[in-house]
Amino acid sequence: MTCIREKAEDIVMKLRQVEVLQGQGKSVSDMIWNEEIDALEFRPTGYEFNCVIHRLAFRALLQLHNPEVQECLVYATGLRRVFDAVAISKAKRTGLKPGARFHITSRDVRTLLNPSSSKPVKKIASQRTQKNP
């Protein structure tokens, strides 16, 4: 039986995720980056289903060409109540059962943040230099 070892970069990234969450008083299991699907996965507070939001959705929300995992985590944890509300609303609207897994989109988040507009709410300043596509 072969043993699959994680790359050093993946381990460091996971440790940074934990650091961000703990620094904001969150549980490590609250929000986690799923590398396999390149998305943030979380369980809305008090509910028994998992929600996913892909990096491309963060691209639209943050208005960055290629947002880093850390930037996505910081944004999502800062707007945790909004992400929970979007997920709960979508789950109720679609009649999801406990244990279900589904995704939310940037449009879902923007609609809750600014119901009168489908455009991004604001540009998030990034300390890193954006590269042109």
Secondary structure, DSSP 4 states (H G I P E B T S, - for coil): -------HHHHHHHHHHHHHHHHTT--TTTEEEETTTTEEEE--TT-S-EEEEEHHHHHHHHT-SS--HHHHHHHHHHTHHHHHHHHHHHHHHHTPPTT-EEE--HHHHHHHH-TT--S-S-PPP-SSPPPP-
